[in-house]
Amino acid sequence: MNTDCIDPIVGGILAGWRYDISGIAAAMRGDYEDHLATCEHCRARQRFHRRIDIGLLVLTSLSAAVFMGAFVAIWYFATHFGLRHSFAFELLAAGGFGISVAMAIMVGITTPAPLVVKRAARQKARLVHDRLPEEIRSRIPEEVRARIAGEPPQ
Ligand SMILES: [Zn+2]
């Protein structure tokens, strides 16, 4: 489905922000929120961009984990079996790990992906919480309960 933007000027501004209005002051956000609520085109684009953000975050985190695993494996084989040239491989794996972490941090800073993940995690926690029997639920500390519900702790 491919609908056109109902207000290309506002849509253009939103496109420039990659449809991320989380960094904009609440007072200025209203018009853009209204537009996203009414414009199917921009809402679809927003979903698409957030999916890319999450994908990048997952990919860079996975990449860091793989390099970390490679480093540990090389180190293990080098110490137990005397692997040759292991230092060069270790350096390579450590470098890959460092670059992956740096990229993951960059994605985390420049996109609202952490916010989206946090919101999804909270939603999931709320779902689990709602299914718990009352006697267990009442034992969960008040502060944790408030965090799951998304209210600031008193
Ligand atoms: Zn639009």
Residues whose N, C-alpha, C, O or C-beta is under 5 A from the ligand:
A	BS01	ZN	C5 I6 D7 G11 C39 H41 C42
